[in-house]
């Protein structure tokens, strides 16, 4: 699903949460983008920690800018997960922000109108699992709030 205003980057919300899906989503964004590609993602806590460095590597190779954040950290430290993702990167992330809403805001507000911002990992999900808490968080709602727009159409990048 994608969102765009005249003044904003194109923001793609995608469920891509595996290395293969992230790679395909970033390649799709690059194929449509005339500017730079941003990736905003994290990896789930208590889920396949071995894929974290690989996802970091893929994002750093296929994105111009990487913002690392949380994606359902559950009972793991969000900063530890971010560190494990960063360990596979070939360049430093532009930002490490455990608060996903703040990470999204940074990327959406910083990216240029010709850029693409991929918000990967949560897609349709409307909650963030942190410890015993289930907090409301929707990438879609964050984007529409930031841009003051409704979805301009659906595009499945993965």
RANORKA-V291297 format. One record per helix or strand. SS is the DSSP state (hx for helix, st for strand). FROM is the first residue (numbers start at 1). TO is the last residue. If there is no record, write none. Layout:
ss/from/to
SS/FROM/TO
SS/FROM/TO
This chain:
ss/from/to
st/2/3
st/10/14
hx/19/32
st/37/41
hx/51/62
st/65/68
st/74/74
hx/78/86
st/95/96
hx/100/110
st/116/120
st/127/130
st/133/136
hx/139/147
st/153/153
